[in-house]
Amino acid sequence: MGSLLQKSIAVLGGGATAQTFAADLTLAGCKVRLYELPQLASQSLGEILETHRIELSGLQINFKGIRRAGIAEVDTVTTHMSEALTGAALIIVSVPGYAHEAFFEKMVPHLEDGQVIAIFTDNFGSLVLREQMHRKGCDAKVVIGGINSMPYGTRKLAPEKVECIVMINRLCYDALPSKDGNLFLDAIKDLPALDRLSSLERGDTVIGIGFSNPNPLVHVPGSILNVGAMEVSQLEEEVLGIPRGKYSMYKHGMSPAVSRVQYAYYQELCKIADGLGINIPKHPREDFFWKLSIMGVEYWAPFADVIVPPIVGPLSVEDRYFTEDIPIGCVAYYGFARKLGIQVPVIESLIKLGCVICERDFFKEGRTLERMGLKDMSAQQIMQYVRQGERD
């Protein structure tokens, strides 16, 4: 692809990670176009729509000691997808999994031959995008790849201010189909957003990338098993020593019992992966039994075990720990398990509890095999599709 610094990069989304991407890449010298859905832009971007300025701060802790901070003046900020995508070499999708469909609906008509699409965090979104392209008859020759997590541990302080606290230590990627993996790597390997990684590893298909996302595995048991303390901490001045509004899952909700559930969840993921014939990251049991659980393995950085636990959240059942990680992560895993005839009682129970807690039918609205275009395929056909791109 040549140097990304010489080509336009479209960043789709208006949340904390999208703004951090836009600011970080801009400060590194990239030409960035930031896009947000029109109906969300005034709330998520605020003054950025007019000023194009995003203030990036935070420790950005990482072993390489690289930090970019300051006020970034983004080249283009728009609510018009055509303006964001036309001529862009790389498209970074940085939105919650439950927003993928809305963004893909806007994207597909404007895709051009030769573009590379990187989905952070993939959450099987690459499969959803390919399915939308298939249904709409879009034959643009693009490379689509997914990454298992975000490079940034970041939060939004105000519509135009983001604070990046820590950088992730390692990420894994693959393309859909996997045969495009080298092309995808060529496009992202020099991306400034990834310059603080210790390793960027090739995953085993985009399904393996979805199974490698630590968020559902850590967040869902940690949130559901502590929902009472979380909610009460928002209603009273102090409960169990937690000041109102200061509940932190990592500080107050991680215990040996929670870790045992997370480990049992992981064992079920391994059974599904084995059934599909794919490799996912291996975690020994002891990785789960500390304040950060396996998130500490992914975000391992100087003093991460001190810095991360005080970060507040989740603060309600509308938080993404519930509304993204259950329907997008857990439901997808459950769908693959059912396809293979594998029993996953822990994952299934967490989804059912989540449905009651959030008063929503996550089984119905979540990331089903049908939405991924895999419903009518056998397990063998699914693997042929994700590896070679062959649907029949």
ZIGIFEN-V313571 format. One record per run of one state. SS is the DSSP state (~ for helix, > for strand, _ for the rest). FROM is the first residue (numbers start at 1). TO is the last residue. If there is no record, write none. Layout:
ss->(SS SS)
from->(FROM FROM)
to->(TO TO)
This chain:
ss->(_ ~ _ > _ ~ _ > _ ~ _ ~ _ > _ > _ > _ > _ ~ _ > _ ~ _ > _ ~ _ > _ > _ > _ > _ ~ _ ~ _ > _ ~ _ ~ _ ~ _ > _ > _ > ~ _ ~ _ ~ _ ~ _ ~ _ > _ ~ _ ~ _ ~ _ ~ _ ~ _)
from->(1 4 7 8 13 16 28 31 36 38 45 48 52 53 58 61 62 70 74 76 79 81 86 90 94 97 111 116 121 125 137 143 148 152 159 161 168 170 176 178 189 192 195 199 203 205 212 214 225 227 236 238 240 242 244 248 249 253 256 277 285 289 295 299 304 308 313 314 320 324 325 341 345 359 362 366 379 389)
to->(3 6 7 12 15 27 30 35 37 44 47 51 52 57 60 61 69 73 75 78 80 85 89 93 96 110 115 120 124 136 142 147 151 158 160 167 169 175 177 188 191 194 198 202 204 211 213 224 226 235 237 239 241 243 247 248 252 255 276 284 288 294 298 303 307 312 313 319 323 324 340 344 358 361 365 378 388 392)
